[in-house]
Amino acid sequence: MALWLVSDAVSRLRSLLNDGPADKFVFKSKAFPPPDGLTRRFFAGHTHVVPDSLSIYLNGAEISPSGTPDYVRGSFDLVSAPAPSGNLQATYYHQWFTDAELENFLQSAAENLRYTAIDVDIDQPLRPVLLNLAACDAWANKAGEYAAALVASAAGYSVDRSKSHPNFRALSEAACKRAQELLDSYIENPLSANSPQMAFVSFRLPIYQPKT
C-alpha cells in the first residue's frame, strides 16, 4: 500500500473544509479603518488573503497599492491617504487555515486513530475517517477562536466578526459524526485487518473532544 503523502492529505482536508484558494470570495467590502486623510495602511477584512487576489477600489475606481500587500495579515498600503469622504473597498479571496495548521489537525487525528504520523501505511478506508476527525478539530478550533473574541484585531485594526460567519460548532459536530459513521462501517467490514484495534478507537469516539 502506498504511503499517504502529507501534501496530499493537507490538500484533501482543505477540499473537505471548502478552504481552497478560490472558495471564499469577498466582493468590495469596506476596508479598515475608514479614510481619515492621514492613514495610508489599511486592513482588507480578513487575514490569509490569497496572494495576487486583492483588488482595491477608491470611490469605485480601482487603484494600486504601494508595494506588495501583506497577504498573511490582510493589510495593504496606499501611496497617499484617501480623503475622509473617500469610499475605500477591497475585493479578494481568503482562507481560514494555513497548511501548517491543517498538518497539526491531521497529526492529532492520526494519533486518535493510533497512528504515529500522517505519512505512514494508513489503510485506504481509514483515510476519510482521519480527514473527518481533522475537520472536526479544525472547525472546533475556529469556533473557539470566534467565541473567545467576536471582535478581532488584525493588522492593527479591530473588526466585528459577530455579523456573518459559518456555524463552526455545527460543522465540527457534523464532521465528527461522519467520522464515527465511516469508522463503524470500516469495523463492520470483515476484511478490515485492524478491526480489534479500531473497535477500541470507535468506543472512544463518542466522547472525542477536539482540541481548541
ChimeraX attribute file (.defattr): number of C-alpha atoms within 10 A of each C-alpha:
attribute: neighborCount
match mode: 1-to-1
recipient: residues
	/A:1	8
	/A:2	10
	/A:3	12
	/A:4	17
	/A:5	12
	/A:6	17
	/A:7	12
	/A:8	11
	/A:9	20
	/A:10	23
	/A:11	16
	/A:12	16
	/A:13	26
	/A:14	21
	/A:15	13
	/A:16	16
	/A:17	21
	/A:18	14
	/A:19	17
	/A:20	19
	/A:21	17
	/A:22	13
	/A:23	12
	/A:24	16
	/A:25	15
	/A:26	14
	/A:27	12
	/A:28	16
	/A:29	15
	/A:30	17
	/A:31	22
	/A:32	21
	/A:33	18
	/A:34	17
	/A:35	20
	/A:36	13
	/A:37	13
	/A:38	11
	/A:39	17
	/A:40	17
	/A:41	22
	/A:42	22
	/A:43	25
	/A:44	30
	/A:45	27
	/A:46	23
	/A:47	19
	/A:48	18
	/A:49	25
	/A:50	19
	/A:51	16
	/A:52	11
	/A:53	14
	/A:54	20
	/A:55	17
	/A:56	22
	/A:57	20
	/A:58	15
	/A:59	12
	/A:60	12
	/A:61	10
	/A:62	13
	/A:63	14
	/A:64	15
	/A:65	18
	/A:66	13
	/A:67	10
	/A:68	12
	/A:69	21
	/A:70	16
	/A:71	19
	/A:72	17
	/A:73	17
	/A:74	22
	/A:75	24
	/A:76	22
	/A:77	18
	/A:78	17
	/A:79	12
	/A:80	13
	/A:81	15
	/A:82	19
	/A:83	14
	/A:84	12
	/A:85	11
	/A:86	16
	/A:87	16
	/A:88	25
	/A:89	22
	/A:90	21
	/A:91	19
	/A:92	23
	/A:93	21
	/A:94	26
	/A:95	20
	/A:96	18
	/A:97	16
	/A:98	13
	/A:99	13
	/A:100	10
	/A:101	13
	/A:102	21
	/A:103	18
	/A:104	16
	/A:105	24
	/A:106	26
	/A:107	20
	/A:108	22
	/A:109	25
	/A:110	24
	/A:111	13
	/A:112	18
	/A:113	22
	/A:114	13
	/A:115	15
	/A:116	13
	/A:117	17
	/A:118	23
	/A:119	17
	/A:120	15
	/A:121	12
	/A:122	18
	/A:123	15
	/A:124	12
	/A:125	13
	/A:126	18
	/A:127	19
	/A:128	19
	/A:129	24
	/A:130	28
	/A:131	25
	/A:132	25
	/A:133	30
	/A:134	31
	/A:135	28
	/A:136	30
	/A:137	26
	/A:138	27
	/A:139	25
	/A:140	22
	/A:141	19
	/A:142	19
	/A:143	20
	/A:144	14
	/A:145	14
	/A:146	16
	/A:147	13
	/A:148	10
	/A:149	12
	/A:150	13
	/A:151	13
	/A:152	16
	/A:153	12
	/A:154	17
	/A:155	19
	/A:156	13
	/A:157	13
	/A:158	14
	/A:159	15
	/A:160	12
	/A:161	15
	/A:162	12
	/A:163	6
	/A:164	7
	/A:165	9
	/A:166	10
	/A:167	11
	/A:168	20
	/A:169	16
	/A:170	14
	/A:171	18
	/A:172	24
	/A:173	18
	/A:174	16
	/A:175	24
	/A:176	26
	/A:177	17
	/A:178	17
	/A:179	25
	/A:180	21
	/A:181	13
	/A:182	19
	/A:183	25
	/A:184	17
	/A:185	12
	/A:186	20
	/A:187	19
	/A:188	11
	/A:189	11
	/A:190	9
	/A:191	9
	/A:192	15
	/A:193	12
	/A:194	12
	/A:195	18
	/A:196	11
	/A:197	12
	/A:198	19
	/A:199	16
	/A:200	12
	/A:201	17
	/A:202	22
	/A:203	12
	/A:204	13
	/A:205	18
	/A:206	11
	/A:207	8
	/A:208	14
	/A:209	12
	/A:210	20
	/A:211	12
	/A:212	12
